[in-house]
């Protein structure tokens, strides 16, 4: 669906706010990338390390809230 020329230059209030915020503080994007790297961009784990982690995992019982008597 193609928009008319009248609407092709439209920018929402949210978009304008974000553009203005980034223009005032250009370090925001670098901070976002650092935060993403902290949580998501992790180095790959070797196969030996993966195997060690799988072997050391504690098995969980079927119903976790029931104590074994």
Secondary structure in CASP SS format (residue, H / E / C, confidence):
PFRMAT SS
TARGET T0000
AUTHOR 0000-0000-0000
METHOD secondary structure of the structure
MODEL  1
X C 1.00
X C 1.00
X C 1.00
X C 1.00
X H 1.00
X H 1.00
X H 1.00
X H 1.00
X C 1.00
X C 1.00
X C 1.00
X C 1.00
X H 1.00
X H 1.00
X H 1.00
X H 1.00
X H 1.00
X H 1.00
X H 1.00
X H 1.00
X H 1.00
X H 1.00
X H 1.00
X H 1.00
X C 1.00
X C 1.00
X H 1.00
X H 1.00
X H 1.00
X H 1.00
X H 1.00
X H 1.00
X H 1.00
X H 1.00
X H 1.00
X H 1.00
X H 1.00
X H 1.00
X H 1.00
X C 1.00
X C 1.00
X C 1.00
X C 1.00
X C 1.00
X C 1.00
X C 1.00
X H 1.00
X H 1.00
X H 1.00
X H 1.00
X H 1.00
X H 1.00
X H 1.00
X H 1.00
X H 1.00
X H 1.00
X C 1.00
X C 1.00
X C 1.00
X C 1.00
X C 1.00
X C 1.00
X C 1.00
X C 1.00
X C 1.00
X C 1.00
X C 1.00
X C 1.00
X C 1.00
END
